């Protein structure tokens, strides 16, 4: 994944350069220190000189727009009057992340009076934020000492959320086949997706198969098969079926590359003459999910695009569905036909061949395994109307468990919510959650909330 591009905007007061020019070298040194810390987070930082007057702020915003940053981080080096910066900042279409920090960790009765000049930026933050709120701008404030708090970690989290929002707003989602007929909960028109989110849907057809077949050599297929045999536990061998699965996957991979897709959805019922694929490309879907190509089943481009965006927050992510409640054990059994990000499985994935009676294509190679245990959040994006989406976040964990023999030939995991299963299922359907979800590992709830705020989604936490 590309490094996250951010802008760094240090603010200061022109009057101080006239009355106290000896302060400026110390101010500049602190600004450079903070900028270096941001770069140490592996951010691609576009930094501008210290800004004091409106013209300088306008030039800075022009540079940020040209650099295509996904967020702008501000640092008040002292008080800076808000009317100098507010018009320029109001032109930004990305989140503003306000870093409220100072050079000195302690400021008490023993502090020298000169230190006031280096540590009084907090009321400049208050002045600016008041106007940002009045201008209805999206901004976030993180406060704490640069060396004695986790402010840099929090800033980094916000940057990942901002990058996820940009990925969603610019998503290009491939659609193989049509959305599953009659499956209405996730279906949103391409026009609404473009207008309300910004994502574009790219359809696949037999013409794409014909266009790319010439690029798929026998050597490439053989190499793909060797990689699979080294990467997965092979319980049954079938050279023909494996070959067809790898070929179908390479066709999809070439299409993804050519169309610069960030995600895709495949309707397994359309694996026929309309697509020209000889097998459902499950293996390639799984490989793509592990590398940040979003996915959701049955033609659900909305959830596929969401997956592709949230990969920026944590690569330990997979597409899933709530399949069965375990009332006794107070868990939800998660699964899907065979699609899974193999990097979230507890053990080495098992490769088998899925009986495929749905179309005349051959049985595809698939991966099976049990989800690894850990803290996690189930994420759903529910259409509420043509202009409103609800981001539903369910806190819990994936339980550590052995794999019973009866479930070995499946993708599966047990999610333990923080509330009772009865309450989860009741609330989830009352707020309109769809049956397709994204499972995201880690303590990522706050990052997901920030993402939802940046996307202007309604947020509901269960």
NORMOJO-V77881 format. One record per backbone hydrogen bond with DSSP energy under -0.5 kcal/mol. NH is the residue of the N-H (numbers start at 1). CO is the residue of the C=O. If there is no record, write none. Layout:
BEGIN
nh = {NH | NH}
co = {CO | CO}
END
This chain:
BEGIN
nh = {6 | 6 | 7 | 8 | 9 | 9 | 10 | 11 | 12 | 16 | 17 | 17 | 18 | 18 | 19 | 20 | 23 | 24 | 26 | 27 | 28 | 29 | 30 | 31 | 32 | 33 | 34 | 35 | 36 | 37 | 38 | 39 | 40 | 41 | 41 | 42 | 43 | 44 | 45 | 46 | 46 | 47 | 48 | 51 | 56 | 57 | 58 | 59 | 60 | 61 | 62 | 63 | 64 | 65 | 66 | 67 | 68 | 68 | 69 | 70 | 71 | 72 | 73 | 74 | 74 | 75 | 76 | 77 | 77 | 78 | 84 | 85 | 85 | 86 | 89 | 90 | 91 | 91 | 92 | 95 | 96 | 97 | 97 | 98 | 98 | 99 | 99 | 100 | 100 | 101 | 103 | 111 | 115 | 116 | 117 | 118 | 119 | 119 | 120 | 123 | 124 | 125 | 126 | 127 | 128 | 129 | 130 | 131 | 132 | 133 | 134 | 135 | 136 | 137 | 139 | 140 | 142 | 144 | 146 | 154 | 155 | 156 | 157 | 158 | 159 | 160 | 161 | 162 | 163 | 164 | 165 | 166 | 167 | 168 | 169 | 170 | 171 | 173 | 173 | 174 | 174 | 175 | 176 | 177 | 177 | 180 | 183 | 184 | 187 | 193 | 194 | 195 | 196 | 197 | 198 | 199 | 200 | 202 | 203 | 204 | 206 | 208 | 209 | 210 | 211 | 212 | 213 | 215 | 216 | 216 | 217 | 221 | 222 | 223 | 224 | 225 | 226 | 227 | 228 | 229 | 230 | 231 | 232 | 233 | 234 | 235 | 235 | 236 | 242 | 243 | 244 | 245 | 246 | 247 | 248 | 249 | 250 | 251 | 252 | 253 | 254 | 255 | 256 | 257 | 258 | 259 | 260 | 260 | 261 | 262 | 263 | 264 | 265 | 266 | 267 | 268 | 270 | 271 | 272 | 275 | 276 | 277 | 282 | 283 | 285 | 286 | 287 | 288 | 289 | 290 | 291 | 291 | 292 | 293 | 294 | 294 | 296 | 298 | 300 | 301 | 304 | 305 | 306 | 307 | 308 | 309 | 310 | 311 | 312 | 313 | 314 | 317 | 318 | 320 | 321 | 323 | 323 | 324 | 326 | 327 | 330 | 331 | 332 | 333 | 334 | 334 | 335 | 336 | 342 | 344 | 345 | 346 | 350 | 351 | 352 | 352 | 354 | 354 | 355 | 361 | 362 | 364 | 366 | 367 | 368 | 369 | 371 | 372 | 374 | 376 | 377 | 378 | 379 | 380 | 382 | 382 | 383 | 384 | 385 | 388 | 390 | 391 | 391 | 392 | 392 | 393 | 393 | 394 | 395 | 396 | 397 | 398 | 399 | 399 | 404 | 407 | 408 | 410 | 411 | 412 | 412 | 413 | 415 | 415 | 416 | 416 | 417 | 418 | 424 | 425 | 426 | 427 | 428 | 429 | 430 | 431 | 432 | 433 | 437 | 438 | 439 | 440 | 440 | 441 | 442 | 444 | 448 | 449 | 450 | 451 | 452 | 453 | 454 | 455 | 456 | 457 | 458 | 460 | 462}
co = {4 | 44 | 71 | 46 | 7 | 73 | 8 | 75 | 51 | 13 | 13 | 14 | 14 | 15 | 15 | 16 | 20 | 21 | 23 | 23 | 24 | 25 | 26 | 27 | 28 | 29 | 30 | 31 | 32 | 33 | 34 | 35 | 36 | 37 | 38 | 39 | 38 | 4 | 43 | 6 | 44 | 45 | 8 | 10 | 53 | 53 | 54 | 55 | 56 | 57 | 58 | 59 | 60 | 61 | 62 | 63 | 64 | 65 | 64 | 5 | 5 | 95 | 7 | 72 | 97 | 9 | 99 | 11 | 75 | 11 | 81 | 81 | 82 | 82 | 85 | 86 | 87 | 88 | 89 | 70 | 138 | 72 | 95 | 96 | 140 | 74 | 97 | 98 | 142 | 99 | 118 | 108 | 112 | 113 | 114 | 115 | 115 | 116 | 116 | 120 | 121 | 121 | 122 | 123 | 124 | 125 | 126 | 127 | 128 | 129 | 130 | 131 | 133 | 132 | 137 | 96 | 98 | 100 | 102 | 150 | 151 | 152 | 153 | 154 | 155 | 156 | 157 | 158 | 159 | 160 | 161 | 162 | 163 | 164 | 165 | 166 | 168 | 171 | 200 | 172 | 263 | 202 | 265 | 175 | 204 | 298 | 180 | 182 | 184 | 189 | 190 | 191 | 192 | 193 | 193 | 193 | 171 | 173 | 201 | 175 | 274 | 205 | 205 | 206 | 207 | 208 | 209 | 212 | 212 | 213 | 215 | 217 | 218 | 219 | 220 | 221 | 222 | 223 | 224 | 225 | 226 | 227 | 228 | 349 | 232 | 233 | 351 | 351 | 238 | 239 | 240 | 241 | 242 | 243 | 244 | 245 | 246 | 247 | 248 | 249 | 250 | 251 | 252 | 253 | 254 | 255 | 256 | 257 | 256 | 172 | 172 | 294 | 174 | 296 | 176 | 266 | 267 | 268 | 270 | 272 | 272 | 272 | 280 | 365 | 281 | 282 | 283 | 284 | 285 | 286 | 287 | 288 | 289 | 288 | 262 | 292 | 264 | 266 | 297 | 299 | 300 | 301 | 302 | 303 | 304 | 305 | 306 | 307 | 309 | 310 | 310 | 315 | 439 | 437 | 335 | 321 | 333 | 333 | 331 | 325 | 326 | 326 | 415 | 324 | 332 | 413 | 321 | 411 | 340 | 341 | 342 | 370 | 368 | 233 | 350 | 366 | 352 | 364 | 353 | 271 | 278 | 354 | 352 | 338 | 350 | 410 | 412 | 344 | 398 | 396 | 440 | 394 | 438 | 392 | 380 | 390 | 381 | 388 | 388 | 385 | 382 | 389 | 458 | 380 | 390 | 391 | 460 | 378 | 393 | 376 | 416 | 374 | 397 | 414 | 402 | 404 | 405 | 408 | 336 | 369 | 410 | 334 | 332 | 413 | 397 | 414 | 415 | 395 | 420 | 421 | 422 | 423 | 424 | 425 | 426 | 427 | 429 | 428 | 320 | 379 | 318 | 377 | 438 | 316 | 375 | 442 | 444 | 445 | 446 | 447 | 448 | 449 | 450 | 451 | 453 | 452 | 389 | 391 | 393}
END
